[in-house]
Amino acid sequence: MSDYFPAELQSAILQKLPVKSLIRFTAVCKSWRSIITSPNFIQSHLSDGKNHTQILSRTACSPIVGCCDGVVCLLESCSACSPKHIILWNPSIRTHLLLPTPTINPKEPVFVLGFGSSADHAHHKVVRLVYNSTKPNDFDAEVFSVKTRSWRRLIGGVGIALRALKTGHCQAYCQAFLNGVVHWLALNPVDRRASFLAFDVGDEVFGEVMLPDCLASECLKMICIFVIGESLGVVKYNEGYKSWDVWAMKEYRVKESWTKMYTVEESARVVGFWNSGEALLALRSPGLVVYNLKTKQMQSEDLGIYGCAMLFYVDNYVESLVLL
Protein backbone atom coordinates (compact mmCIF):
# COMPACT_ATOMS: atom_id res chain seq x y z
CA MET A 1 0.00 0.00 0.00
CA SER A 2 2.85 2.39 0.83
CA ASP A 3 4.10 2.09 -2.78
CA TYR A 4 0.90 3.65 -4.13
CA PHE A 5 -0.45 5.96 -1.42
CA PRO A 6 1.37 8.78 0.41
CA ALA A 7 1.66 8.52 4.19
CA GLU A 8 -0.85 11.36 4.67
CA LEU A 9 -3.53 9.45 2.75
CA GLN A 10 -2.77 6.23 4.59
CA SER A 11 -3.17 8.05 7.90
CA ALA A 12 -6.48 9.61 6.80
CA ILE A 13 -7.86 6.20 5.84
CA LEU A 14 -6.67 4.52 9.05
CA GLN A 15 -8.24 7.27 11.16
CA LYS A 16 -11.70 6.11 10.08
CA LEU A 17 -11.19 2.63 11.56
CA PRO A 18 -12.17 1.43 15.06
CA VAL A 19 -9.57 0.76 17.73
CA LYS A 20 -9.74 -3.04 17.52
CA SER A 21 -8.99 -2.97 13.79
CA LEU A 22 -6.10 -0.57 14.28
CA ILE A 23 -4.53 -2.82 16.89
CA ARG A 24 -4.59 -5.72 14.42
CA PHE A 25 -3.18 -3.53 11.65
CA THR A 26 -0.09 -2.63 13.69
CA ALA A 27 1.13 -6.13 12.79
CA VAL A 28 0.63 -5.68 9.01
CA CYS A 29 3.79 -3.70 8.31
CA LYS A 30 6.27 -1.35 9.95
CA SER A 31 4.94 1.73 8.19
CA TRP A 32 1.39 1.14 9.43
CA ARG A 33 2.62 0.48 12.96
CA SER A 34 4.65 3.69 12.84
CA ILE A 35 1.59 5.67 11.79
CA ILE A 36 -0.87 4.11 14.26
CA THR A 37 1.42 4.41 17.29
CA SER A 38 2.49 7.99 16.62
CA PRO A 39 1.28 10.58 19.19
CA ASN A 40 -0.26 12.77 16.50
CA PHE A 41 -2.32 9.88 15.09
CA ILE A 42 -3.50 8.78 18.55
CA GLN A 43 -4.57 12.33 19.39
CA SER A 44 -6.34 12.85 16.06
CA HIS A 45 -8.11 9.48 16.23
CA LEU A 46 -9.33 10.35 19.73
CA SER A 47 -10.70 13.71 18.56
CA ASP A 48 -12.81 11.91 15.92
CA GLY A 49 -14.36 9.54 18.49
CA LYS A 50 -17.81 9.89 20.01
CA ASN A 51 -18.50 9.47 23.72
CA HIS A 52 -21.05 7.01 24.96
CA THR A 53 -21.99 6.26 28.54
CA GLN A 54 -21.06 2.95 30.07
CA ILE A 55 -21.32 1.55 33.57
CA LEU A 56 -18.06 0.37 35.06
CA SER A 57 -18.19 -1.90 38.09
CA ARG A 58 -15.49 -1.69 40.69
CA THR A 59 -14.49 -3.82 43.64
CA ALA A 60 -13.94 -2.60 47.17
CA CYS A 61 -10.17 -2.86 46.78
CA SER A 62 -9.91 -1.05 43.42
CA PRO A 63 -12.05 2.10 43.36
CA ILE A 64 -12.15 4.12 40.16
CA VAL A 65 -10.69 7.60 40.52
CA GLY A 66 -11.80 8.82 37.09
CA CYS A 67 -12.15 8.03 33.40
CA CYS A 68 -10.90 10.16 30.53
CA ASP A 69 -10.24 9.54 26.82
CA GLY A 70 -10.78 5.81 27.17
CA VAL A 71 -8.36 5.46 30.10
CA VAL A 72 -9.54 4.46 33.58
CA CYS A 73 -7.58 5.48 36.69
CA LEU A 74 -7.74 2.89 39.47
CA LEU A 75 -6.50 2.87 43.04
CA GLU A 76 -5.63 -0.63 44.15
CA SER A 77 -6.09 0.04 47.86
CA CYS A 78 -8.86 1.86 49.71
CA SER A 79 -6.54 2.78 52.58
CA ALA A 80 -5.85 6.50 52.69
CA CYS A 81 -2.63 6.02 54.65
CA SER A 82 -1.07 3.04 52.90
CA PRO A 83 -2.02 2.97 49.21
CA LYS A 84 -0.54 0.16 47.16
CA HIS A 85 -0.69 1.16 43.51
CA ILE A 86 -2.21 3.70 41.16
CA ILE A 87 -3.02 2.15 37.78
CA LEU A 88 -4.01 3.61 34.42
CA TRP A 89 -5.89 1.10 32.30
CA ASN A 90 -7.13 1.25 28.71
CA PRO A 91 -9.61 -1.64 28.33
CA SER A 92 -9.97 -1.09 24.56
CA ILE A 93 -6.35 -2.02 23.86
CA ARG A 94 -5.93 -4.18 27.00
CA THR A 95 -3.00 -2.15 28.22
CA HIS A 96 -2.27 -0.78 31.67
CA LEU A 97 0.38 1.42 33.23
CA LEU A 98 1.47 0.93 36.84
CA LEU A 99 2.52 4.30 38.20
CA PRO A 100 5.78 4.60 40.15
CA THR A 101 5.74 5.40 43.85
CA PRO A 102 4.75 9.04 44.48
CA THR A 103 7.47 11.39 45.69
CA ILE A 104 5.55 13.17 48.47
CA ASN A 105 5.09 10.84 51.42
CA PRO A 106 4.86 12.61 54.81
CA LYS A 107 4.02 10.80 58.01
CA GLU A 108 0.31 10.02 58.41
CA PRO A 109 -0.72 11.47 55.03
CA VAL A 110 -4.23 11.75 53.65
CA PHE A 111 -4.34 12.10 49.90
CA VAL A 112 -6.87 12.92 47.20
CA LEU A 113 -6.44 11.81 43.59
CA GLY A 114 -7.67 13.25 40.33
CA PHE A 115 -7.31 12.17 36.71
CA GLY A 116 -7.90 13.91 33.40
CA SER A 117 -6.41 15.34 30.23
CA SER A 118 -5.64 18.77 28.86
CA ALA A 119 -8.39 20.37 26.80
CA ASP A 120 -6.62 19.37 23.55
CA HIS A 121 -6.30 15.72 24.76
CA ALA A 122 -2.51 15.88 24.32
CA HIS A 123 -1.52 15.43 27.97
CA HIS A 124 -2.99 12.90 30.42
CA LYS A 125 -2.13 13.39 34.07
CA VAL A 126 -2.84 12.12 37.57
CA VAL A 127 -2.83 14.81 40.24
CA ARG A 128 -2.26 13.90 43.87
CA LEU A 129 -3.14 16.25 46.72
CA VAL A 130 -1.38 15.33 49.95
CA TYR A 131 -2.65 16.50 53.33
CA ASN A 132 -0.94 16.12 56.68
CA SER A 133 -3.45 14.61 59.10
CA THR A 134 -1.76 16.30 62.06
CA LYS A 135 -1.63 19.72 60.31
CA PRO A 136 -4.96 20.37 58.55
CA ASN A 137 -3.71 23.47 56.69
CA ASP A 138 -0.50 21.81 55.49
CA PHE A 139 -0.96 20.28 52.03
CA ASP A 140 1.05 19.78 48.88
CA ALA A 141 0.51 18.57 45.32
CA GLU A 142 2.29 16.52 42.67
CA VAL A 143 1.46 15.46 39.12
CA PHE A 144 2.17 12.29 37.16
CA SER A 145 2.41 12.82 33.40
CA VAL A 146 1.76 9.91 31.04
CA LYS A 147 4.09 11.56 28.53
CA THR A 148 7.10 11.71 30.89
CA ARG A 149 6.13 8.63 32.97
CA SER A 150 7.20 10.41 36.16
CA TRP A 151 5.91 12.35 39.17
CA ARG A 152 6.69 16.05 39.59
CA ARG A 153 6.02 18.24 42.61
CA LEU A 154 4.02 21.36 41.81
CA ILE A 155 5.88 24.49 42.86
CA GLY A 156 3.70 26.47 45.22
CA GLY A 157 1.42 23.52 45.96
CA VAL A 158 -2.32 24.12 45.77
CA GLY A 159 -2.17 27.78 46.74
CA ILE A 160 -5.87 27.92 47.67
CA ALA A 161 -7.32 27.48 51.15
CA LEU A 162 -9.67 24.67 50.16
CA ARG A 163 -9.51 21.09 51.35
CA ALA A 164 -10.68 18.63 48.70
CA LEU A 165 -12.75 15.69 49.84
CA LYS A 166 -11.59 12.20 48.98
CA THR A 167 -14.92 10.51 49.55
CA GLY A 168 -18.52 11.43 50.05
CA HIS A 169 -21.61 9.85 51.55
CA CYS A 170 -22.84 8.79 48.12
CA GLN A 171 -19.63 8.43 46.12
CA ALA A 172 -16.41 6.53 46.67
CA TYR A 173 -14.47 9.24 44.80
CA CYS A 174 -15.65 12.84 44.51
CA GLN A 175 -14.24 13.91 41.13
CA ALA A 176 -15.90 15.50 38.10
CA PHE A 177 -13.80 16.00 34.96
CA LEU A 178 -15.02 18.55 32.43
CA ASN A 179 -13.35 20.63 29.70
CA GLY A 180 -9.79 19.80 30.71
CA VAL A 181 -10.40 20.54 34.41
CA VAL A 182 -10.66 18.15 37.37
CA HIS A 183 -13.12 19.23 40.07
CA TRP A 184 -13.47 18.03 43.65
CA LEU A 185 -16.04 18.91 46.27
CA ALA A 186 -14.09 20.94 48.81
CA LEU A 187 -14.41 22.71 52.13
CA ASN A 188 -13.07 26.09 53.18
CA PRO A 189 -11.58 25.40 56.65
CA VAL A 190 -12.10 29.03 57.73
CA ASP A 191 -15.79 29.69 57.05
CA ARG A 192 -16.74 25.98 56.64
CA ARG A 193 -18.47 26.66 53.32
CA ALA A 194 -18.49 24.19 50.43
CA SER A 195 -17.26 24.85 46.90
CA PHE A 196 -15.31 23.10 44.14
CA LEU A 197 -11.54 22.93 44.01
CA ALA A 198 -10.56 22.94 40.31
CA PHE A 199 -7.33 21.83 38.65
CA ASP A 200 -6.60 22.76 35.03
CA VAL A 201 -4.72 19.73 33.70
CA GLY A 202 -3.03 21.62 30.85
CA ASP A 203 -1.90 24.72 32.75
CA GLU A 204 -1.50 22.90 36.09
CA VAL A 205 -3.22 25.75 37.92
CA PHE A 206 -5.69 25.42 40.80
CA GLY A 207 -8.80 27.52 41.12
CA GLU A 208 -12.19 27.68 42.82
CA VAL A 209 -15.65 27.17 41.36
CA MET A 210 -18.33 28.66 43.59
CA LEU A 211 -21.56 26.97 44.61
CA PRO A 212 -24.78 28.93 45.12
CA ASP A 213 -25.18 30.18 48.68
CA CYS A 214 -28.00 27.73 49.42
CA LEU A 215 -25.68 24.80 48.63
CA ALA A 216 -22.44 26.24 50.01
CA SER A 217 -23.91 26.26 53.51
CA GLU A 218 -25.19 22.67 53.29
CA CYS A 219 -23.68 19.73 55.14
CA LEU A 220 -21.13 18.19 52.79
CA LYS A 221 -22.39 14.66 53.27
CA MET A 222 -25.64 15.77 51.62
CA ILE A 223 -23.94 16.92 48.39
CA CYS A 224 -22.45 14.94 45.50
CA ILE A 225 -20.65 16.30 42.43
CA PHE A 226 -21.37 15.06 38.88
CA VAL A 227 -21.06 15.95 35.23
CA ILE A 228 -24.56 16.37 33.78
CA GLY A 229 -24.47 16.59 29.99
CA GLU A 230 -21.94 19.34 29.27
CA SER A 231 -22.26 21.03 32.67
CA LEU A 232 -21.02 20.69 36.21
CA GLY A 233 -23.78 19.34 38.37
CA VAL A 234 -24.71 18.68 41.96
CA VAL A 235 -27.15 16.33 43.62
CA LYS A 236 -28.32 17.64 46.99
CA TYR A 237 -30.07 15.13 49.25
CA ASN A 238 -32.74 16.52 51.52
CA GLU A 239 -33.44 15.62 55.12
CA GLY A 240 -33.78 11.91 55.68
CA TYR A 241 -32.64 11.22 52.09
CA LYS A 242 -36.30 10.89 51.11
CA SER A 243 -35.91 13.34 48.20
CA TRP A 244 -33.12 15.00 46.24
CA ASP A 245 -32.52 18.05 44.04
CA VAL A 246 -30.51 18.18 40.81
CA TRP A 247 -28.57 21.38 40.10
CA ALA A 248 -26.53 22.34 37.01
CA MET A 249 -24.13 25.19 36.29
CA LYS A 250 -25.37 26.52 32.95
CA GLU A 251 -22.38 28.79 32.36
CA TYR A 252 -19.03 27.52 33.59
CA ARG A 253 -17.54 29.42 36.56
CA VAL A 254 -20.52 31.79 36.71
CA LYS A 255 -21.99 31.39 40.18
CA GLU A 256 -25.28 33.02 39.20
CA SER A 257 -25.87 30.42 36.46
CA TRP A 258 -26.51 27.59 38.92
CA THR A 259 -30.04 26.32 38.27
CA LYS A 260 -32.15 23.77 40.12
CA MET A 261 -33.28 21.43 37.35
CA TYR A 262 -35.76 19.24 39.21
CA THR A 263 -36.61 17.55 42.50
CA VAL A 264 -37.33 13.84 42.88
CA GLU A 265 -39.49 12.67 45.78
CA GLU A 266 -37.95 9.23 46.04
CA SER A 267 -35.47 7.59 48.39
CA ALA A 268 -32.66 6.54 46.06
CA ARG A 269 -28.96 7.04 45.47
CA VAL A 270 -27.90 8.78 42.27
CA VAL A 271 -24.93 6.94 40.74
CA GLY A 272 -24.61 9.02 37.57
CA PHE A 273 -26.32 10.63 34.59
CA TRP A 274 -26.84 9.66 30.96
CA ASN A 275 -25.71 12.24 28.41
CA SER A 276 -29.38 13.15 28.03
CA GLY A 277 -29.43 14.32 31.64
CA GLU A 278 -31.50 11.40 32.94
CA ALA A 279 -30.42 10.21 36.37
CA LEU A 280 -29.31 6.63 36.95
CA LEU A 281 -30.57 5.45 40.34
CA ALA A 282 -29.77 2.71 42.80
CA LEU A 283 -32.76 1.74 44.91
CA ARG A 284 -33.06 -0.72 47.75
CA SER A 285 -33.79 -3.35 45.12
CA PRO A 286 -30.65 -4.79 43.48
CA GLY A 287 -31.06 -3.31 39.97
CA LEU A 288 -30.34 0.15 38.55
CA VAL A 289 -33.23 2.21 37.16
CA VAL A 290 -33.50 5.40 35.09
CA TYR A 291 -35.44 8.51 36.08
CA ASN A 292 -37.31 9.68 32.97
CA LEU A 293 -37.21 13.47 32.63
CA LYS A 294 -40.28 13.60 30.37
CA THR A 295 -42.62 11.51 32.51
CA LYS A 296 -40.91 12.57 35.75
CA GLN A 297 -41.07 9.00 36.91
CA MET A 298 -38.72 6.10 37.35
CA GLN A 299 -38.86 3.37 34.76
CA SER A 300 -40.91 0.43 35.96
CA GLU A 301 -38.24 -2.11 34.98
CA ASP A 302 -34.61 -2.04 36.03
CA LEU A 303 -31.73 -2.16 33.54
CA GLY A 304 -30.71 -5.70 34.43
CA ILE A 305 -27.52 -4.39 36.05
CA TYR A 306 -27.10 -5.54 39.63
CA GLY A 307 -24.72 -5.05 42.52
CA CYS A 308 -24.02 -2.96 45.59
CA ALA A 309 -24.93 0.68 44.96
CA MET A 310 -21.58 2.01 46.17
CA LEU A 311 -19.71 -0.15 43.63
CA PHE A 312 -21.18 1.49 40.52
CA TYR A 313 -19.30 4.08 38.51
CA VAL A 314 -20.83 5.95 35.56
CA ASP A 315 -18.88 8.13 33.15
CA ASN A 316 -18.41 8.96 29.49
CA TYR A 317 -16.24 6.43 27.72
CA VAL A 318 -14.75 6.40 24.23
CA GLU A 319 -12.45 3.76 22.72
CA SER A 320 -8.96 5.16 22.23
CA LEU A 321 -5.32 4.28 21.56
CA VAL A 322 -4.00 6.21 24.55
CA LEU A 323 -1.23 4.26 26.35
CA LEU A 324 -0.44 2.29 23.13
C-alpha positions as CSV (number, residue, x, y, z in Angstrom):
1,M,0.0,0.0,0.0
2,S,2.9,2.4,0.8
3,D,4.1,2.1,-2.8
4,Y,0.9,3.6,-4.1
5,F,-0.4,6.0,-1.4
6,P,1.4,8.8,0.4
7,A,1.7,8.5,4.2
8,E,-0.9,11.4,4.7
9,L,-3.5,9.5,2.7
10,Q,-2.8,6.2,4.6
11,S,-3.2,8.1,7.9
12,A,-6.5,9.6,6.8
13,I,-7.9,6.2,5.8
14,L,-6.7,4.5,9.0
15,Q,-8.2,7.3,11.2
16,K,-11.7,6.1,10.1
17,L,-11.2,2.6,11.6
18,P,-12.2,1.4,15.1
19,V,-9.6,0.8,17.7
20,K,-9.7,-3.0,17.5
21,S,-9.0,-3.0,13.8
22,L,-6.1,-0.6,14.3
23,I,-4.5,-2.8,16.9
24,R,-4.6,-5.7,14.4
25,F,-3.2,-3.5,11.6
26,T,-0.1,-2.6,13.7
27,A,1.1,-6.1,12.8
28,V,0.6,-5.7,9.0
29,C,3.8,-3.7,8.3
30,K,6.3,-1.4,9.9
31,S,4.9,1.7,8.2
32,W,1.4,1.1,9.4
33,R,2.6,0.5,13.0
34,S,4.6,3.7,12.8
35,I,1.6,5.7,11.8
36,I,-0.9,4.1,14.3
37,T,1.4,4.4,17.3
38,S,2.5,8.0,16.6
39,P,1.3,10.6,19.2
40,N,-0.3,12.8,16.5
41,F,-2.3,9.9,15.1
42,I,-3.5,8.8,18.6
43,Q,-4.6,12.3,19.4
44,S,-6.3,12.9,16.1
45,H,-8.1,9.5,16.2
46,L,-9.3,10.4,19.7
47,S,-10.7,13.7,18.6
48,D,-12.8,11.9,15.9
49,G,-14.4,9.5,18.5
50,K,-17.8,9.9,20.0
51,N,-18.5,9.5,23.7
52,H,-21.1,7.0,25.0
53,T,-22.0,6.3,28.5
54,Q,-21.1,2.9,30.1
55,I,-21.3,1.6,33.6
56,L,-18.1,0.4,35.1
57,S,-18.2,-1.9,38.1
58,R,-15.5,-1.7,40.7
59,T,-14.5,-3.8,43.6
60,A,-13.9,-2.6,47.2
61,C,-10.2,-2.9,46.8
62,S,-9.9,-1.0,43.4
63,P,-12.1,2.1,43.4
64,I,-12.2,4.1,40.2
65,V,-10.7,7.6,40.5
66,G,-11.8,8.8,37.1
67,C,-12.1,8.0,33.4
68,C,-10.9,10.2,30.5
69,D,-10.2,9.5,26.8
70,G,-10.8,5.8,27.2
71,V,-8.4,5.5,30.1
72,V,-9.5,4.5,33.6
73,C,-7.6,5.5,36.7
74,L,-7.7,2.9,39.5
75,L,-6.5,2.9,43.0
76,E,-5.6,-0.6,44.1
77,S,-6.1,0.0,47.9
78,C,-8.9,1.9,49.7
79,S,-6.5,2.8,52.6
80,A,-5.8,6.5,52.7
81,C,-2.6,6.0,54.7
82,S,-1.1,3.0,52.9
83,P,-2.0,3.0,49.2
84,K,-0.5,0.2,47.2
85,H,-0.7,1.2,43.5
86,I,-2.2,3.7,41.2
87,I,-3.0,2.1,37.8
88,L,-4.0,3.6,34.4
89,W,-5.9,1.1,32.3
90,N,-7.1,1.3,28.7
91,P,-9.6,-1.6,28.3
92,S,-10.0,-1.1,24.6
93,I,-6.4,-2.0,23.9
94,R,-5.9,-4.2,27.0
95,T,-3.0,-2.2,28.2
96,H,-2.3,-0.8,31.7
97,L,0.4,1.4,33.2
98,L,1.5,0.9,36.8
99,L,2.5,4.3,38.2
100,P,5.8,4.6,40.2
101,T,5.7,5.4,43.9
102,P,4.7,9.0,44.5
103,T,7.5,11.4,45.7
104,I,5.6,13.2,48.5
105,N,5.1,10.8,51.4
106,P,4.9,12.6,54.8
107,K,4.0,10.8,58.0
108,E,0.3,10.0,58.4
109,P,-0.7,11.5,55.0
110,V,-4.2,11.7,53.7
111,F,-4.3,12.1,49.9
112,V,-6.9,12.9,47.2
113,L,-6.4,11.8,43.6
114,G,-7.7,13.3,40.3
115,F,-7.3,12.2,36.7
116,G,-7.9,13.9,33.4
117,S,-6.4,15.3,30.2
118,S,-5.6,18.8,28.9
119,A,-8.4,20.4,26.8
120,D,-6.6,19.4,23.6
121,H,-6.3,15.7,24.8
122,A,-2.5,15.9,24.3
123,H,-1.5,15.4,28.0
124,H,-3.0,12.9,30.4
125,K,-2.1,13.4,34.1
126,V,-2.8,12.1,37.6
127,V,-2.8,14.8,40.2
128,R,-2.3,13.9,43.9
129,L,-3.1,16.3,46.7
130,V,-1.4,15.3,49.9
131,Y,-2.6,16.5,53.3
132,N,-0.9,16.1,56.7
133,S,-3.5,14.6,59.1
134,T,-1.8,16.3,62.1
135,K,-1.6,19.7,60.3
136,P,-5.0,20.4,58.6
137,N,-3.7,23.5,56.7
138,D,-0.5,21.8,55.5
139,F,-1.0,20.3,52.0
140,D,1.0,19.8,48.9
141,A,0.5,18.6,45.3
142,E,2.3,16.5,42.7
143,V,1.5,15.5,39.1
144,F,2.2,12.3,37.2
145,S,2.4,12.8,33.4
146,V,1.8,9.9,31.0
147,K,4.1,11.6,28.5
148,T,7.1,11.7,30.9
149,R,6.1,8.6,33.0
150,S,7.2,10.4,36.2
151,W,5.9,12.4,39.2
152,R,6.7,16.0,39.6
153,R,6.0,18.2,42.6
154,L,4.0,21.4,41.8
155,I,5.9,24.5,42.9
156,G,3.7,26.5,45.2
157,G,1.4,23.5,46.0
158,V,-2.3,24.1,45.8
159,G,-2.2,27.8,46.7
160,I,-5.9,27.9,47.7
161,A,-7.3,27.5,51.2
162,L,-9.7,24.7,50.2
163,R,-9.5,21.1,51.4
164,A,-10.7,18.6,48.7
165,L,-12.7,15.7,49.8
166,K,-11.6,12.2,49.0
167,T,-14.9,10.5,49.5
168,G,-18.5,11.4,50.1
169,H,-21.6,9.9,51.6
170,C,-22.8,8.8,48.1
171,Q,-19.6,8.4,46.1
172,A,-16.4,6.5,46.7
173,Y,-14.5,9.2,44.8
174,C,-15.7,12.8,44.5
175,Q,-14.2,13.9,41.1
176,A,-15.9,15.5,38.1
177,F,-13.8,16.0,35.0
178,L,-15.0,18.6,32.4
179,N,-13.3,20.6,29.7
180,G,-9.8,19.8,30.7
181,V,-10.4,20.5,34.4
182,V,-10.7,18.2,37.4
183,H,-13.1,19.2,40.1
184,W,-13.5,18.0,43.6
185,L,-16.0,18.9,46.3
186,A,-14.1,20.9,48.8
187,L,-14.4,22.7,52.1
188,N,-13.1,26.1,53.2
189,P,-11.6,25.4,56.6
190,V,-12.1,29.0,57.7
191,D,-15.8,29.7,57.0
192,R,-16.7,26.0,56.6
193,R,-18.5,26.7,53.3
194,A,-18.5,24.2,50.4
195,S,-17.3,24.9,46.9
196,F,-15.3,23.1,44.1
197,L,-11.5,22.9,44.0
198,A,-10.6,22.9,40.3
199,F,-7.3,21.8,38.7
200,D,-6.6,22.8,35.0
201,V,-4.7,19.7,33.7
202,G,-3.0,21.6,30.9
203,D,-1.9,24.7,32.8
204,E,-1.5,22.9,36.1
205,V,-3.2,25.7,37.9
206,F,-5.7,25.4,40.8
207,G,-8.8,27.5,41.1
208,E,-12.2,27.7,42.8
209,V,-15.7,27.2,41.4
210,M,-18.3,28.7,43.6
211,L,-21.6,27.0,44.6
212,P,-24.8,28.9,45.1
213,D,-25.2,30.2,48.7
214,C,-28.0,27.7,49.4
215,L,-25.7,24.8,48.6
216,A,-22.4,26.2,50.0
217,S,-23.9,26.3,53.5
218,E,-25.2,22.7,53.3
219,C,-23.7,19.7,55.1
220,L,-21.1,18.2,52.8
221,K,-22.4,14.7,53.3
222,M,-25.6,15.8,51.6
223,I,-23.9,16.9,48.4
224,C,-22.4,14.9,45.5
225,I,-20.6,16.3,42.4
226,F,-21.4,15.1,38.9
227,V,-21.1,16.0,35.2
228,I,-24.6,16.4,33.8
229,G,-24.5,16.6,30.0
230,E,-21.9,19.3,29.3
231,S,-22.3,21.0,32.7
232,L,-21.0,20.7,36.2
233,G,-23.8,19.3,38.4
234,V,-24.7,18.7,42.0
235,V,-27.2,16.3,43.6
236,K,-28.3,17.6,47.0
237,Y,-30.1,15.1,49.3
238,N,-32.7,16.5,51.5
239,E,-33.4,15.6,55.1
240,G,-33.8,11.9,55.7
241,Y,-32.6,11.2,52.1
242,K,-36.3,10.9,51.1
243,S,-35.9,13.3,48.2
244,W,-33.1,15.0,46.2
245,D,-32.5,18.0,44.0
246,V,-30.5,18.2,40.8
247,W,-28.6,21.4,40.1
248,A,-26.5,22.3,37.0
249,M,-24.1,25.2,36.3
250,K,-25.4,26.5,33.0
251,E,-22.4,28.8,32.4
252,Y,-19.0,27.5,33.6
253,R,-17.5,29.4,36.6
254,V,-20.5,31.8,36.7
255,K,-22.0,31.4,40.2
256,E,-25.3,33.0,39.2
257,S,-25.9,30.4,36.5
258,W,-26.5,27.6,38.9
259,T,-30.0,26.3,38.3
260,K,-32.1,23.8,40.1
261,M,-33.3,21.4,37.3
262,Y,-35.8,19.2,39.2
263,T,-36.6,17.5,42.5
264,V,-37.3,13.8,42.9
265,E,-39.5,12.7,45.8
266,E,-37.9,9.2,46.0
267,S,-35.5,7.6,48.4
268,A,-32.7,6.5,46.1
269,R,-29.0,7.0,45.5
270,V,-27.9,8.8,42.3
271,V,-24.9,6.9,40.7
272,G,-24.6,9.0,37.6
273,F,-26.3,10.6,34.6
274,W,-26.8,9.7,31.0
275,N,-25.7,12.2,28.4
276,S,-29.4,13.2,28.0
277,G,-29.4,14.3,31.6
278,E,-31.5,11.4,32.9
279,A,-30.4,10.2,36.4
280,L,-29.3,6.6,37.0
281,L,-30.6,5.5,40.3
282,A,-29.8,2.7,42.8
283,L,-32.8,1.7,44.9
284,R,-33.1,-0.7,47.8
285,S,-33.8,-3.4,45.1
286,P,-30.7,-4.8,43.5
287,G,-31.1,-3.3,40.0
288,L,-30.3,0.1,38.6
289,V,-33.2,2.2,37.2
290,V,-33.5,5.4,35.1
291,Y,-35.4,8.5,36.1
292,N,-37.3,9.7,33.0
293,L,-37.2,13.5,32.6
294,K,-40.3,13.6,30.4
295,T,-42.6,11.5,32.5
296,K,-40.9,12.6,35.8
297,Q,-41.1,9.0,36.9
298,M,-38.7,6.1,37.3
299,Q,-38.9,3.4,34.8
300,S,-40.9,0.4,36.0
301,E,-38.2,-2.1,35.0
302,D,-34.6,-2.0,36.0
303,L,-31.7,-2.2,33.5
304,G,-30.7,-5.7,34.4
305,I,-27.5,-4.4,36.1
306,Y,-27.1,-5.5,39.6
307,G,-24.7,-5.1,42.5
308,C,-24.0,-3.0,45.6
309,A,-24.9,0.7,45.0
310,M,-21.6,2.0,46.2
311,L,-19.7,-0.1,43.6
312,F,-21.2,1.5,40.5
313,Y,-19.3,4.1,38.5
314,V,-20.8,6.0,35.6
315,D,-18.9,8.1,33.2
316,N,-18.4,9.0,29.5
317,Y,-16.2,6.4,27.7
318,V,-14.7,6.4,24.2
319,E,-12.5,3.8,22.7
320,S,-9.0,5.2,22.2
321,L,-5.3,4.3,21.6
322,V,-4.0,6.2,24.6
323,L,-1.2,4.3,26.3
324,L,-0.4,2.3,23.1
